[in-house]
Amino acid sequence: MVDNQDLNSSPSSTSTIASPFYNYLQELYERYQCLDDGTVANYIPELALANPQWFGICVVIPKGKFFQAGECQRLFTIQSISKAFIYGMALEDHGRDYVNCKVSVEPTVEEFNSIVLDEKTNRPYNPMVNAGAIATTDLIKGNGATERLKRILHVFRLYTGRDLDINVPVFLSERSTNNRNRAIAYLMLNFGMVTERIEETLDLYFQQCSIMINARDLAVMTATLANGGINPITGERALDERYVQDVLSVMLTCGMYNYSGEWVYRVGIPAKSGVGGGIGAIVPGKLGIGTFSPLLDTRGNSVRGMKVCEDIAQDFGLHLFNVAQPKYNLQDWIEPNEL
Ligand code: DON
């Protein structure tokens, strides 16, 4: 399925208008459709069922248009991409200083699920690795499991503009098999970095990872961050503008795990990946990108998704520190009054 839609049209409607940027995404899709490097996540049976051929690219611009190629309606579990948005919620619930006492913002060379804390402060390294994400989930306010989950789903609805469901079999599998996350959580409990409601928080963490989105949703979520926290479709605020820079900073430095340094060097835009195959990336003020392809590299990042982000960033000179003339100008490819 390939289409190019106006943000104001219903999610199922399609338009035949082919802008140059739409053609560009279509070319990217065709270029990487044949790239078969990587493997589908198989640590739980539900994820192993993913078809390696699934592939979708969606870009949303803050002023109300989106462009897409491939399978952008196919649902997948958000997995670790949720960590960025939960971090935003924790900041809103407690403010920057308190959150910083519980979770650092240092990149780490360790794997995303390593059982390691900062030795001096006992804080997890950053909110994008599992330890940090469990700590930020612990910070989500609410009276009991149901209310806390409701709040998360409400905020994710603000980001996507639609109600989202949890993939219950994925949640149950994660809960029954993921003792590594349990070990991380109890280590943090030992150091007083998380509260006693640890099993409730772990459930919440597994549930947030099991929320189902598609590449379109992901592009709207990232476009919301690119748009200062306001969803460009609904006009609703999903994140206090004060915290957008915090979320984007940790996404830039830590969002691609132990590939983050190379990611900043090569791509240079904030991004977050998940083992469901999604990558969300943000060009502040300009674009939100959502890609989906379940073939992952050894670090858990989608292989095709990384290529797509790298090409978009390079071709349009979107790397944060780029000062050279880009190959293409975004203004020439997307109507200037839309940017
Ligand atoms: O914590 C876990 O193991 C998973 N539910 C999420 C991991 C994940 O997405 C890592 N990302 N690439």
Residues whose N, C-alpha, C, O or C-beta is under 5 A from the ligand:
A	BS01	DON	Q79 S80 F112 N130 C209 S273 G274 V275 R299 G300
